[in-house]
């Protein structure tokens, strides 16, 4: 099994379901202490605790925090500072954007909101971790998708925010080259999660009839990539 994370601390945003939860569970079963965040109304805490217990993992901290709310971010960091001396790994997993039906749905406000929720937190959280704990996390992993390089129905603003996310991560990695931090992006294909269903709705059900199983990526495959990037075996990979 790659990675012994006993003694490590991991923060995963959007960590109560889907890819975020699978990633937190993967670290947890390897001994890490995990904190996972959610936005109001998107967490079944008892179910999350049960799944960690089933893995033999330490009970996680589950904290409500909107990644687009600076006050929530500050409160989150102070709460974690009361429990931990550092954050070793930060996984930026939240993505949110208005689903576009036609060109009339385009607006600067909608684009700005997509960037605020999906791209900006990778910088905002990394910066606040440094301010609160006096050091950057050793690993930062941001979750992206194929959106910037391909077309998907209704995905206009999500794809745009992911392009911003990937660009920011490259430049952050350059700016922080002399720091003990490794910033990387994981691009996923289509993953059967609540987010996928919320994004594509009935079209996702329709498309599934014509898609090979190989078209879909399993959440476990994604979490394995994140764990590998944070295992020490790929420390030469940045940006």
C-alpha positions in Angstrom: 0.0 0.0 0.0 1.5 3.4 -1.1 2.0 5.8 1.7 2.0 5.7 5.5 0.4 8.9 6.6 0.3 8.3 10.3 1.0 11.7 12.0 -0.1 13.6 8.9 -2.9 16.1 8.7 -5.2 16.4 5.7 -7.8 19.1 4.8 -10.3 18.2 2.1 -12.8 20.7 0.9 -16.1 19.3 -0.2 -15.1 16.1 1.5 -18.5 14.6 2.6 -19.4 12.9 -0.6 -18.1 11.8 -4.0 -14.4 12.3 -4.9 -13.7 14.4 -1.8 -15.0 11.8 0.6 -13.2 8.9 -1.2 -10.0 10.9 -1.0 -10.4 11.6 2.7 -11.1 7.9 3.3 -8.1 6.9 1.4 -5.9 9.1 3.5 -7.7 8.1 6.7 -7.2 4.4 6.2 -3.5 5.1 5.8 -3.4 6.7 9.2 -3.9 10.4 8.5 -6.0 12.7 10.6 -8.6 14.3 8.3 -10.7 17.4 8.4 -13.4 17.7 5.7 -15.6 20.6 4.9 -19.0 21.0 3.5 -21.5 23.7 2.7 -24.8 23.9 4.6 -27.1 21.0 3.9 -24.6 18.8 1.9 -23.4 16.4 4.6 -24.8 13.2 6.3 -22.3 13.3 9.2 -23.4 10.0 10.7 -22.8 8.2 7.3 -19.4 9.9 7.0 -18.4 8.8 10.5 -19.6 5.3 9.7 -17.5 5.0 6.6 -14.4 6.2 8.3 -15.0 3.7 11.1 -15.5 0.9 8.6 -12.0 1.7 7.2 -10.5 1.6 10.6 -9.6 5.3 10.2 -9.5 8.0 12.9 -12.8 10.0 13.3 -12.6 13.0 11.1 -13.4 16.6 11.9 -16.5 17.6 9.8 -16.7 21.4 9.6 -19.3 23.5 7.7 -17.4 26.1 5.7 -18.3 27.7 2.4 -15.1 28.0 0.3 -16.3 31.2 -1.2 -16.8 32.9 2.2 -13.7 34.5 3.6 -15.2 34.6 7.2 -15.9 30.8 7.0 -12.3 30.3 5.8 -10.9 32.2 8.8 -13.1 30.4 11.3 -12.2 27.0 9.8 -8.4 27.8 10.1 -8.7 28.9 13.7 -10.7 25.8 14.6 -8.1 23.6 13.0 -5.3 25.6 14.7 -6.9 24.6 18.0 -6.5 20.9 17.1 -3.4 20.7 14.9 0.0 22.2 14.8 0.1 22.2 11.0 -1.7 21.1 7.8 0.4 18.8 5.7 -1.9 18.2 2.8 -4.6 20.4 1.3 -7.0 19.0 -1.3 -9.1 21.6 -3.0 -12.1 19.7 -4.3 -15.1 22.0 -4.4 -16.5 23.0 -7.8 -19.7 25.0 -8.4 -21.0 26.9 -11.4 -24.3 27.8 -13.1 -25.2 25.3 -15.8 -25.5 27.0 -19.2 -28.4 26.2 -21.5 -27.7 28.8 -24.2 -25.6 31.9 -24.8 -28.1 34.1 -23.0 -27.1 32.4 -19.8 -23.6 33.9 -20.0 -22.9 36.7 -17.6 -19.9 38.2 -15.9 -21.5 37.6 -12.5 -22.0 33.9 -13.2 -18.4 33.5 -14.5 -17.0 35.4 -11.5 -19.0 33.1 -9.1 -17.7 30.0 -10.8 -14.1 31.2 -10.4 -14.8 32.3 -6.8 -16.0 28.8 -5.9 -13.9 26.5 -8.1 -10.5 28.3 -8.6 -9.9 31.0 -6.1 -10.0 28.7 -3.0 -6.8 26.9 -4.0 -5.0 30.2 -3.4 -7.1 31.6 -0.6 -6.9 28.4 1.5 -3.2 27.9 0.8 -2.5 31.5 1.8 -4.6 31.3 5.0 -2.9 28.0 6.0 0.4 29.9 5.8 -0.9 32.8 7.8 -2.5 30.6 10.5 0.1 27.9 10.9 3.3 29.7 9.9 4.0 27.3 7.0 2.5 26.2 3.8 1.1 22.6 3.4 3.7 20.3 2.0 1.2 19.2 -0.7 -1.6 21.0 -2.4 -3.8 19.1 -4.9 -6.5 20.8 -6.9 -9.3 18.8 -8.6 -9.9 19.7 -12.2 -11.6 18.0 -15.2 -11.2 17.6 -19.0 -13.4 20.7 -19.4 -10.7 23.2 -20.4 -9.7 21.0 -23.4 -13.0 19.5 -24.5 -16.7 20.2 -24.9 -19.4 19.0 -22.5 -23.1 20.1 -22.6 -23.8 23.0 -20.3 -20.3 23.0 -18.9 -19.2 26.4 -20.2 -18.6 28.1 -16.9 -17.3 25.1 -15.1 -14.7 24.5 -17.8 -13.7 28.2 -17.8 -13.2 28.1 -14.0 -11.1 24.9 -14.3 -8.9 26.6 -16.9 -8.3 29.5 -14.4 -7.7 26.9 -11.7 -5.0 25.1 -13.7 -3.3 28.3 -14.7 -3.2 29.6 -11.1 -1.7 26.3 -9.9 1.1 26.5 -12.5 1.9 30.1 -11.5 1.6 29.5 -7.8 4.0 26.6 -8.1 6.5 28.9 -9.9 6.1 31.7 -7.3 6.5 29.3 -4.4 9.4 27.3 -6.0 11.7 28.0 -3.0 9.1 26.9 -0.5 8.6 23.4 0.8 5.4 23.0 -1.1 4.3 20.9 -4.1 1.2 22.1 -6.0 -0.4 19.8 -8.6 -3.7 19.3 -10.4 -5.6 16.1 -11.0 -7.8 16.0 -14.0 -10.6 13.5 -13.9 -12.8 12.1 -16.6 -16.5 11.5 -16.0 -17.0 10.2 -12.4 -20.4 8.9 -11.3 -21.1 11.3 -8.4 -23.9 13.5 -7.3 -22.0 16.4 -8.9 -22.1 14.8 -12.3 -25.9 14.2 -12.0 -26.5 17.7 -10.8 -24.4 19.1 -13.7 -25.9 17.2 -16.5 -29.2 16.1 -15.1 -31.4 13.9 -17.4 -28.8 14.1 -20.2 -26.3 12.1 -18.0 -28.9 9.3 -17.7 -29.5 9.4 -21.4 -25.8 9.4 -22.3 -25.0 6.5 -20.0 -27.0 4.2 -22.4 -24.4 4.9 -25.1 -21.2 5.1 -23.1 -18.8 2.3 -22.5 -18.0 1.6 -18.9 -14.4 2.6 -19.6 -15.7 6.1 -20.2 -16.2 6.6 -16.5 -13.5 7.0 -13.8 -14.1 5.5 -10.4 -13.7 7.7 -7.4 -11.1 5.3 -6.0 -8.9 5.8 -9.1 -9.0 9.5 -8.5 -8.2 9.2 -4.8 -5.3 6.9 -5.6 -3.8 9.6 -7.8 -4.1 12.2 -5.0 -2.5 9.8 -2.4 0.4 9.1 -4.8 1.1 12.8 -5.4 1.3 13.2 -1.6 3.2 10.1 -0.8 6.7 11.5 -1.3 7.3 9.3 -4.3 6.4 12.0 -6.8 8.0 15.1 -5.1 9.8 16.0 -8.3 6.4 16.8 -9.9 5.2 20.3 -9.5 2.7 22.6 -11.2 
